[in-house]
């Protein structure tokens, strides 16, 4: 669907400008006119022009050279050049300078409108891509990292400083502290922001699968390799590769990976020719790689290669003042996702969150808020919606509950989840993160239907 576009005609022939203007206006587009290069550039400065129809011969310049200047100043604007004389070298240079196409006046007049539509379609596609890139940039920017505690602000400051460089970064910290969020922010704030961000969790695959995922393989390299596969390294060329849980990379693969970091080359599985790549590496781990290397579970030389610039992300229990802001953000996010009205959070609910030690960090908080929003019948999250382990953490100073108190809390929670799932046991077990057999046992134990 073509929306209304802005067209600029640059030609020193008044009658021709007027003729083209009437034809283009009849298609529903806005038309602007200029008689020379200077006036054309002035109009481009004042108006967001989509397509320029420009004569090659102008009183104060050449349309081919003007195309080069327009594309540098306004890269999303397309230029269609018009000339009274067919000139192949000019046509070739015009395309090199970024022109959308090159037409001969008179002979190709009937092609102008179809060509104009194609140029506008390209402009609108480019604008949509730019808008999506902008949204992605905003979503993964440092400004999207929630928290004002000293610990998180220090981590953000370090990440901002290193982002513009191509230096390898090692993100350390417990599971669930937001290492991938930081990796995305570093990528978006760097010079490779418009390129690929490719992620791999090294703990999710066996050695052979990680190798083929990273390096790709040639057809016939092994049984099932029916065609060539491009690995993540090739996909990350020019961009950023994020290796999460790198401490879990198998030892036999670490030597091969070390060579990639030293040479910027790799060989596909089943191939013999090296492939050159240019990527930025951001690695993450919840382990102390120095201790792992001392105990011969991680290569010391690879550790030194990775530990060029380390950023430690604090656990949630060390940034308690950020819990309220994080909880509010997740509550609104999941309220929108579940088509609920704005969700408020009670003071008692927040107090219990504050007393909890958060072994699963931000990821655990996010899951708990999602569950609470799902179970909430009104517009406020109350402490009765919290799982029993958090209520257990905050009931007494000693941190203990009687078996009867714990059982009653668990019974209430299971009943709420069953009500929400409308009696669907499989869905209730999924939400409770327990097996279906465990759910049936607890239902029988608590006398739940």
HELIX and SHEET records of a PDB file:
HELIX    1   1 UNK A   14  UNK A   25  1                                  12    
HELIX    2   2 UNK A   37  UNK A   46  1                                  10    
HELIX    3   3 UNK A   63  UNK A   73  1                                  11    
HELIX    4   4 UNK A   88  UNK A   96  1                                   9    
HELIX    5   5 UNK A  109  UNK A  111  5                                   3    
HELIX    6   6 UNK A  112  UNK A  139  1                                  28    
HELIX    7   7 UNK A  142  UNK A  144  5                                   3    
HELIX    8   8 UNK A  150  UNK A  163  1                                  14    
HELIX    9   9 UNK A  179  UNK A  189  1                                  11    
HELIX   10  10 UNK A  207  UNK A  215  1                                   9    
HELIX   11  11 UNK A  232  UNK A  235  1                                   4    
HELIX   12  12 UNK A  246  UNK A  248  5                                   3    
HELIX   13  13 UNK A  251  UNK A  263  1                                  13    
HELIX   14  14 UNK A  289  UNK A  294  1                                   6    
HELIX   15  15 UNK A  300  UNK A  306  1                                   7    
HELIX   16  16 UNK A  316  UNK A  318  5                                   3    
HELIX   17  17 UNK A  320  UNK A  322  5                                   3    
HELIX   18  18 UNK A  323  UNK A  337  1                                  15    
HELIX   19  19 UNK A  347  UNK A  355  1                                   9    
HELIX   20  20 UNK A  361  UNK A  375  1                                  15    
HELIX   21  21 UNK A  383  UNK A  385  5                                   3    
HELIX   22  22 UNK A  388  UNK A  395  1                                   8    
HELIX   23  23 UNK A  403  UNK A  420  1                                  18    
HELIX   24  24 UNK A  425  UNK A  432  1                                   8    
HELIX   25  25 UNK A  436  UNK A  446  1                                  11    
SHEET    1   A 5 UNK A  30  UNK A  34  0                                        
SHEET    2   A 5 UNK A   6  UNK A  10  1                                        
SHEET    3   A 5 UNK A  51  UNK A  55  1                                        
SHEET    4   A 5 UNK A  78  UNK A  83  1                                        
SHEET    5   A 5 UNK A 101  UNK A 104  1                                        
SHEET    1   B 2 UNK A  57  UNK A  58  0                                        
SHEET    2   B 2 UNK A  61  UNK A  62 -1                                        
SHEET    1   C 5 UNK A 197  UNK A 201  0                                        
SHEET    2   C 5 UNK A 240  UNK A 244  1                                        
SHEET    3   C 5 UNK A 280  UNK A 285  1                                        
SHEET    4   C 5 UNK A 169  UNK A 172  1                                        
SHEET    5   C 5 UNK A 310  UNK A 312  1                                        
SHEET    1   D 2 UNK A 216  UNK A 217  0                                        
SHEET    2   D 2 UNK A 229  UNK A 230 -1                                        
SHEET    1   E 2 UNK A 265  UNK A 266  0                                        
SHEET    2   E 2 UNK A 275  UNK A 276 -1                                        
SHEET    1   F 2 UNK A 344  UNK A 345  0                                        
SHEET    2   F 2 UNK A 380  UNK A 381  1                                        
END                                                                             
